Amino acid sequence: MNMDILMAPIIIFLIIVAPIWLILHYRSKRQVSQGLTEEEYTQLNDLITRADKMAQRIDTLEAILDTEAPQWRTRDE
């Protein structure tokens, strides 16, 4: 009796879910192995440029704060 209850979900899983799961898994593996597209590469370079600009701005702001308010790093939040 207990095996009969489990057999239906197992069969449905093996016939429907498992093949779809495998197809989607290997499709995503293939896409990852192909590397970045030209658009993704451009976006990545744009993000790198923005991050560099933000780092420069943070350095500038910290330098200003060090001059204007030398204890700003040790203040309690």
Secondary structure by P-SEA (a helix, b strand, c coil): caaaaaaaaaaaaacccaaaaaaaaaaaaaaaaacccaaaaaaaaaaaaaaaaaaaaaaaaaaaaaaaccccccccc
